[in-house]
């Protein structure tokens, strides 16, 4: 009899230990990675949904500290120092807390990232940065809590929080431009190649910095390039147009158009055609 009971118990434990039932989590985890300039931003967070409920002023009381998501800490990692709003922030990983208001939010970057939800005791010394931003009424209802990195520029972007009909954007500034300009200067002082001159020229032009120097670098690049490609000639035409040399810009654009047509590149055919028409007026 004892053997029968023991066998039955072992069978029950065996079934329990081999159970593989899995169900969806109500607030699934998400990871976002985005390069901004030379900085990689990584966000890890969980995404609660409205499910017919009201978020702000109800699930999330106004003026109360919120975990900015669900479950474990919402975290953001920056691989270089950045500026959030007007506050400097060292490279590293931070928990993102917020204090939602009807028209203004406080978004807080907290050094301790090991809390499930809110810290048991808030430590002001662990606040790395705090940013106050205005809310924007979003025209479409966002069912699932969303964090995104939008409005990408060469060295800046917005860390965006969206839920229900609320849109909040925290400006993030990276040191990319300063780093790139220093790299350009050091490279040009050494032994720059045609590609170095070309890359420097395009960067300065595309960011509207020192167009005359961009033109000088582009001239050097073309002198060192035996057979310029249509995309290189396109960039040269844009720089010439910016410095006011319309005739030179049209000549470069026509050469780019000729080569783009031969290569069958419809995008550059249209770009050059449109520019030639514009500059010929």
ABEGO torsion letter per residue (X at the ends): XAAAAAAAAAAAAAAAAABABBBBBABBBBBBBBBBEABBBBBBBBBBBAGGBBABGBABBBGBBBAGEBEBBBBBBBABBBBBEABBBBBEBBBBBBBBBAABBBBBBBABAABBEBBABBBAAABABBBBBBBBBBABBBABBBBBBBGBBAABBBBBBBBEABBBBBBBBBAAAAAAAAAAAAAAABBBBAAAAAAAAAAAAAAGBGAAAAAAAAAAAAAABABBBAAAAAAAAAAAAAAGBAAAAAAAAAAAAAAAAAAGBAAAAAAAAAAAAAAAX
